[in-house]
């Protein structure tokens, strides 16, 4: 019997343009790009056998996508739903699990685990885990917060953020604080280094070798740090650190962002400020260390140098810290403040409204 005559595959200009774009676009799925080339080749008048030979595919594949496109046009180039086991967990079950996670707690615990939720809902642990991941729920995690009760909170936020975003001309803005009681810690056994397949190992117990206190002044504009280490952290040590800043900074007004610790407000410090009128103190709100950029620098020091360091004495610890600070100052990087005071206050107002409506 003679072969059946193929019905011509005719494309509109719009269809041809779309198929050509999909066929050559780098981000197109390879399967979709091949199907587009099959249709374009077939539209040129080639038979299914010729299409298969030209594109290196089987005749059945060429016949399938030619006929699918002729019947359904672009919709025919997508994959049809594959057969398989239907969903065993419906939308109502998912909603019930989410509501239970958010509004209830187990009788024998403060929070749900995948095991306890699976037992309470009749689902598998893996299903509970998948649903929690899909909705971003992590019942095992908790974070802490502290709201400032400073009556001048708004004014202080605007003052400090104003220094960051619009620093005064001809002046230097320094964020100042002390990291007190830094411990010189040595492990009771040697640290086992990192190896393929194994992390670094260290003993959980340690030997204390004394403490030191680090005073730091972070230049907001350049990221450069002025530092000093002392045995104690009293007003006297703070005054000595102010003298160090005074010697290090010449011919500029100096605006210092400091916290509300008592050693920053003693009569001795007041007298020092009167003798040095180019120095201006700007106090952060109480319980608001996050607004002092030097705290971000302290976090960098702790994470990269102190937390996993070992030091047998305060002398060794201080030398190690000075080494890290010297390396930092060789290529300082400023921490850029992005949020305005109004954005901070609006965010806080929104959070306070959530707390007020929580029912607690």
N, C-alpha and C positions, 0 to 999 in steps of 0.2 A: 504493500500500500504506500502511496506517496506520503511524504512527511507533511504534517499540517502546516499551513502558511501562517507565519507569525504576524500578529497584528502590529502595525508600526507603533513605536513609542514616540509620541510627539510631546515636546516640552515648550512651555511658554518662555518668553525671554526672562521673566522674573524667576521661574523655576530653574532655568539653566544657570542664571547668576548665583542663586542660592546654593545649588549643588556644587558649583565650581568653588565657591568660597569655603564650603564645608570640606571639600576634598583636599584643599591645600592649606587650610588653617592649621597651624602647629598644635593648637590646643584641642582640636577635634579628637574624639575617641577614634582609635584606629579602625574599629569595626564600622563606625558610621562613615568614615572617610572612604573605606572600601566599597560600601554600598552605594555611595554617591558616584564613585568611578564606574561601578557596574551600570548604573542607570544612564550616565553620560555616554558610555561606550555603546550601550544598547540603543540610545537615541540617535546615534550616528548611522544606524542602519545595520549594525553587526548582528549576526545571529547569536543564539546562546552559546553555540560551540565556539564561535569566533571570540566572543567576550571572555569565555573561560580560558582560551588559549592565550589571549592578550594579557590577561590579568593574573594568570597562574592559579586559577581556582577550578573547581569542578563545575561541570555543566549544570548539575542540580542546584548549586549555589547561585549561578547566574540566572537560571530559570526562576528560582524562588524570589529574588529581590526585584527582578524585572516585573513579574506578575504582581507582587505586593505593591510596587509603586504604581502600576497601572490601575490597580483596584482602589487604593487608598491615598495615592499621592504621597506627600511627606509623612503622613501618619503611618504609612506602611513601612517606613524605614526604621521604626523603633521596635525594640524587642517586645514580644507579647508576654503577658504574665506566665511564668513557668508553673507547672503543676507542683504541688507539695502539700505538706501538712498544714491545714488552716490554723490560724491563730488560736491558741488555747486561752489567752488572756485578752479579754475585751477592754474597750475603753472604760466601761463602768468599773471593772476591776482595777484598772490603773488609777482612776480617780479615787476609788476607795482607799487604795494604798497611800496615795499622796496626802489625802485628808487625814488619814490615821497618823502619818509621819509628822505632819505639821501641828495637829491639834491634840494628840494624845501621847502618853508615855506608858511604857510597860509597868506592870505592878511591882516588879522586882528590880528596876533599874531606873536611872535618870534619863536614859536615852535609848533609842532603838539600835539594835544590831541587825545585820542581814538574817542571822539565825532566828532571833526573837520575832522579827517581822514576818519571816517566812512561816513560823509556827502560828502566829496570830492570824494570818491571812490565808493560809493554805497554799501559798505559792512556794516555788523553789527559791533557795538562796540566790542562785544565779539570776533568776528573774527579778528579784528584789533589787539586786545590785545594778542590773541593767536599767531599771526604771529610775532608780536614784541618780545614776550617772546622767541619764537623759534629761532630768529636771534639775541637775546641779545640786542635789541634796546630799549633805554629809553630816548625818546626826552625830558621828563620833568626834567632830571637831567643834571647838569653842574658842572664841577670842574675847579678850577683856577690853574694857574701855573705862575712861574716867573723865567726867565732865568738870570743867573748871567752875568754881564757885566765886571767882573773883568779881567783885562788883564793878570793876573797871575793865572787864574782859573786852568789851567792844572797842574801847579807846585804845587799849594796849595792842590788840590785834591790828587795828588800822595803823598804829604808830610803827610797829615792827615790820609789817608787810609793806608799808610805805617806804621804809628804808631799803627793802630788798628791790622793789619794783621801780622806785624813783629816788635813788640815792642823792643826797645833796651834792652840789658841785663843790669841788675843791676840798673834799672831805673823804675820809676813809671809814668804811663800815666794817667792823669786826664783830664776829659772834664769839663770845667768850664763855667758857665754863670749865669746870674741873672734873676730871674722871678720878674719883677717889678710891682708895683702897684696892689698887690693882695688885693682885697677888702674884708673887713669884712661886710658881708651882713646878715641881719636878715629879715625874712618875716613879713609882716604887720599883718598876722593872723597865728595861729598855723598850722603846717603841719598835714594833715590828713593821717594817716599811710595806708600802703598797706592792702587791704582786698580781700577776695575771689571774683573774678569777677570785681574788681575795682583797678586801679593803685593808687600809692601815689598821693595825691593832695596837691598843694601848690599855694599860690597867685602869680600872675605874677609881682606884685610890691614888693619893698623891702625898707628897711631902711639901709643907709650906716653908718658904724661904724668906718670908717677910713681905711687906707691902710698900708701895710708893703711891704718890698722888701726882697726876698729870694735869697741869694747867695748859690750856690751848686757846689761841685766838685765831679764828679762821677769817681770812680776807674774803669777803663776799664776792668781790670783783675778780680776783685772780686765783683764789683757791690756796694761796700761800698761807702757811701756818707758822705762828710764833708760839713757842712752847717752853715750858719749864717744868721740872719735877722737884717735888719737895717731900720731906718726911711727914709733914702735917698739913692740914688744910684749914687754917684759921684766917682771920682778917689780916694778920700780919703777912702771911704768905700771899694773900690776894694783893695786898699793897705792893709787895715786892714784884709781883707779876705786872702790876700796872706800871711800875718803874721800868721794867724790861720793855714793855710796849712803848713807853715814852721815849726810851733811848733808841728803839728800833724804827720809830715813825717820826720823821722830821717835817716841820713846816706845814702840817695839815691838821684840820680839825678831825677829831677821832670820835666816832659814834660807836659805843659798845652795847651790844645786845646781850643782856645777862638775865639770869633767873632771880627768884626772890629769896634765895638763901640768906640767912641772917648775916653771914660774913661779908656780904656785899653792901650792907646798910649800916655798919657801925659808925660811931663818931669819928673814928680814925680814918675811915674811908671818906666820910664827908669832908673832913679837913684836907685830905689829899686832893679831892676834887676842887675845892676852893683854891688851892695853890696851883692847880693845873686847869685853867678855865677852858682850854681847847678840848677837854674830854667831856663827853656827854653820855650818861647812862640811860638805856632804854630797857625797862623791865618787861619780861614776858609775863603773860597771865599765869596764875597759879595752876599747877597740874597741866601745864602746856609745854612740856619740853620739846614736843614735836615741831614747834615753831622756831626753835633755835637751830640754825643750820649746822653748828658745830657738833650737835648730837649725831647728825648724819655722818660726819667725819669720824666721830668716835666709833660708830657702828662699823665703818670701813676698817678702822684699826683693829677692832675686836675680831671681826670675821676673818680678815686676811692674815693677821699676825699673832694675836694674843690667844685666841681660843684654843688653838692646837699647838701653841708654843710650849716649850719646857725651859725653865730657868731655875738655877740652883740658888740664886741669891738676888737681893734687890739691886745690887751693883750690876749683875749680869742682865737683869730685867731692864733697868734703865738704859744700859748701853744698847740693848736690842731695840727698845722703843725709839731711841734717838737715831739709830741706823735707819729704821723704817721712815721716820719723819724726814730725815735728810733725803732719802730716796724720793719721797712724796714731793718735797719742795724742788727737786730737780725738774720735775714735770708736773706742776700742780694743775688740778682740774677743779674749777668752781662748780658748786651745786646751784643750778638755776632754779629760782622760785617761779612757778607758773601761775598759781591761783591768786586772784585779787582778794582783798579783804571782804568785799561784798559776796563773792562766791563762797568763801569760807563760812561767813555768817549765815548765808542762805542754806548751805548744806547742814550746818549745825541746827538751824531752826527746823528744818525738815526732820532731822533725827530726833530732836526733842519732842516734836509732835507725835512721832511714832512711839516714843516712850510713854508719853502722856496717854495715848490711846490703847496701850497694851493691857490695861486692866490691873496692873501691879502697883 
